Each structure stands twice: as C-alpha cells, then as structure tokens.
Amino acid sequence: MRALPLITETVETSRRQQIVDLTQLLRDHIRRAGLVDGIAVVLSPHTTAGITVNENFDPDVKHDLLTKLERLVPQSESYYQHDEGNSDAHLKTAMVGNSATLVVERAELVLGRWQGVFLCEFDGPRERRVLIKLLGETR
C-alpha cells in the first residue's frame, strides 16, 4: 500500500454553524492522484469543526443536524467555564468526530447512494483546513 503526500485544502465558512460538502473535492483529489484501490482519510485539525458522512440528497438534512445539535448543546449554558465562549462548538465537535476513513475502489469513492462527506463548522465563520491522506494502489 502506497501513501501519497498529505493534501491540505482550505475551506471558508460563512456562518457560525454550517455544513460544507467535501464530496466532490475528495473525488477530484482521488482522480488527480490516480488512486485505484485504497482508502482516503479526511481530517479536521480543529477543535471546533468536525467531519461526518451523511445524506447528501436532501438539503433539509443539514438543517436538521445543525438544529438538533444546537438544541442538544446550546451556545450558552451557565456551567460552561471555557473563556472563549465556544464551549458548545468543542462539545459538538467531540460528538461528531474530527475524521472519516473512506474506501476507494476502482478509482471511485465508495459511499452509499445518498451519502456525502462534510465539514461541520461549529464556531465560524472561519478559514478551516481539511487534511486528506490517500493510501493504496495507484495507476
């Protein structure tokens, strides 16, 4: 299994909470790298932005995810002690996770019919980095 060089992408977010589709970006990197069979690891190196795989057909799913997370973990709670005022963003990121490992087969990202890969912003707007590591057989 061959490890390709680490890829760093910059993603600009425009709202405090936002879900940004990374699916095509990943497909483009897989194609450019010539990866035929292997894995793609996607990582958010931030403590207030996560990575998830979820439905990518109905845009209402993004709204529902963000709304539910906001109700579960509100921006302000009397017991928060973190001075920066973004305790909720840290908690949401811990719940969502900061990475995804995806299968690549026959030069295609293997996802379910309706799935996509997303950066979940919980403390924006910001400039975020997304790290991508591709491993496997290349052309």
NUBALO-473446 format. One record per residue (C-alpha): residue in one letter; x, y, z. Coordinates in nm, 4 decimals. Each point is the difference from the previous one (the first is absolute). Example, Ala and Ser with C-alpha at 12.3 -4.5 7.8 and 13.67 -1.06 7.14 Angstrom:
2
  code        xx        yy        zz
     a    1.2300   -0.4500    0.7800
     s    0.1370    0.3440   -0.0660
END
This chain:
139
  code        xx        yy        zz
     m    0.0000    0.0000    0.0000
     r    0.1463    0.3315   -0.1089
     a   -0.0503    0.3188    0.2026
     l   -0.0372    0.3107   -0.2098
     p    0.1054    0.3452    0.1252
     l   -0.2301    0.1716    0.2490
     i   -0.2472    0.2377   -0.1654
     t   -0.1065    0.3197    0.1751
     e   -0.3102    0.1816   -0.1184
     t   -0.1374    0.3295    0.1287
     v   -0.3739    0.0310    0.0527
     e   -0.1617    0.3371    0.0721
     t   -0.3123   -0.0093    0.2135
     s   -0.2480    0.2861    0.0081
     r   -0.2156   -0.0715    0.3064
     r    0.0533   -0.0989    0.3632
     q   -0.1475   -0.3427   -0.0687
     q    0.0164   -0.1424   -0.3487
     i    0.0382   -0.3291   -0.1823
     v    0.2273    0.0117   -0.3057
     d   -0.0043   -0.2764   -0.2610
     l    0.3499   -0.1426   -0.0639
     t   -0.1071   -0.2936   -0.2178
     q    0.0978    0.1364   -0.3417
     l    0.3239    0.1420    0.1377
     l    0.0944   -0.3497    0.1189
     r   -0.1001   -0.1581   -0.3300
     d    0.2161    0.2520   -0.1858
     h    0.3053   -0.0782    0.2166
     i   -0.0507   -0.3752   -0.0427
     r   -0.0166    0.0441   -0.3779
     r    0.3040    0.2314   -0.0178
     a    0.2047   -0.2355    0.2187
     g   -0.0922   -0.2983   -0.2169
     l   -0.1123   -0.1981    0.3049
     v   -0.1626   -0.3225   -0.1165
     d   -0.0524   -0.2015    0.3188
     g    0.0644    0.1122    0.3557
     i   -0.1243    0.2405    0.2609
     a   -0.0459    0.3726    0.0424
     v    0.0295    0.1478    0.3467
     v   -0.1554    0.3439    0.0493
     l    0.0948    0.1950    0.3125
     s   -0.0998    0.3315    0.1510
     p    0.2979    0.1156    0.2102
     h   -0.2260    0.2355    0.1958
     t   -0.1685   -0.0350    0.3379
     t   -0.3170    0.1782   -0.1117
     a   -0.0613   -0.1558   -0.3441
     g   -0.0691   -0.3652   -0.0763
     i   -0.0353   -0.2430   -0.2885
     t   -0.3023   -0.2196   -0.0643
     v   -0.1580   -0.2203   -0.2664
     n   -0.3728    0.0413   -0.0457
     e   -0.2769    0.0532   -0.2530
     n    0.0925    0.2234   -0.2903
     f   -0.3240    0.0010   -0.1963
     d   -0.2487    0.1997    0.2065
     p    0.1454    0.3304    0.1284
     d   -0.2462   -0.0094    0.2898
     v    0.2184   -0.2667    0.1628
     k    0.2782    0.2551    0.0575
     h   -0.2500    0.2365    0.1615
     d   -0.1413   -0.2772    0.2175
     l    0.3452   -0.1119    0.1180
     l    0.1065    0.3516    0.0949
     t   -0.3330    0.0776    0.1661
     k    0.0045   -0.3176    0.2089
     l    0.3613    0.0535    0.1072
     e   -0.0847    0.3580    0.1002
     r   -0.2911   -0.1220    0.2122
     l    0.2113   -0.2718    0.1602
     v    0.2975    0.2312    0.0579
     p   -0.1068    0.3678    0.0119
     q    0.2546    0.2744   -0.0579
     s   -0.0383    0.1324    0.3549
     e   -0.0324   -0.2029    0.3200
     s    0.0520    0.1312    0.3524
     y    0.2511   -0.2740    0.0826
     y    0.2365    0.0567   -0.2965
     q    0.3429    0.1023    0.1302
     h    0.1981    0.0339   -0.3243
     d    0.0776    0.3733   -0.0336
     e   -0.0193    0.0252   -0.3793
     g   -0.3784   -0.0374   -0.0115
     n    0.0085   -0.2979   -0.2338
     s   -0.0406   -0.2903    0.2413
     d   -0.2964   -0.1213   -0.2019
     a    0.2162   -0.0229   -0.3129
     h    0.2532   -0.2191    0.1799
     l   -0.2761   -0.2290    0.1275
     k   -0.1677   -0.0288   -0.3418
     t    0.3328   -0.0854   -0.1631
     a    0.0631   -0.2680    0.2624
     m   -0.3433   -0.1464   -0.0788
     v    0.0408    0.0077   -0.3794
     g    0.3686   -0.0980   -0.0109
     n    0.2869    0.1552   -0.1892
     s    0.0694   -0.2554   -0.2735
     a   -0.1392   -0.2573   -0.2392
     t    0.1695   -0.2959   -0.1649
     l   -0.1471   -0.0826   -0.3397
     v    0.0474   -0.2857   -0.2431
     v    0.1183    0.0604   -0.3564
     e   -0.0650   -0.2785   -0.2499
     r    0.0446    0.0037   -0.3777
     a    0.1053    0.3670    0.0246
     e   -0.3307    0.0979    0.1620
     l   -0.0817    0.1194    0.3493
     v   -0.2249   -0.2694    0.1490
     l   -0.3055    0.1621    0.1562
     g   -0.3621   -0.0992    0.0340
     r   -0.2378    0.1220   -0.2664
     w   -0.0973    0.3164    0.1888
     q    0.3149    0.0570    0.2077
     g    0.2453    0.2869   -0.0053
     v    0.3004    0.1097    0.2069
     f   -0.0300    0.3240    0.1954
     l    0.1951    0.2491    0.2055
     c   -0.2139    0.1064    0.2954
     e    0.0759    0.3550    0.1109
     f   -0.1050    0.0809    0.3560
     d    0.1948    0.3231    0.0705
     g    0.0114    0.1988   -0.3192
     p    0.0239    0.1777   -0.2173
     r    0.3600   -0.1074   -0.0421
     e    0.2625   -0.1225   -0.2383
     r    0.0354   -0.3727    0.0671
     r    0.2555   -0.2529   -0.1120
     v   -0.1010   -0.3469   -0.1104
     l    0.2747   -0.2624   -0.0181
     i   -0.0306   -0.2892   -0.2431
     k    0.2218   -0.3075   -0.0005
     l   -0.0337   -0.2477   -0.2850
     l    0.1444   -0.3494    0.0313
     g   -0.0117   -0.2884   -0.2433
     e    0.0706   -0.1167   -0.3496
     t    0.0437    0.2636   -0.2695
     r   -0.0023   -0.0142   -0.3785
END
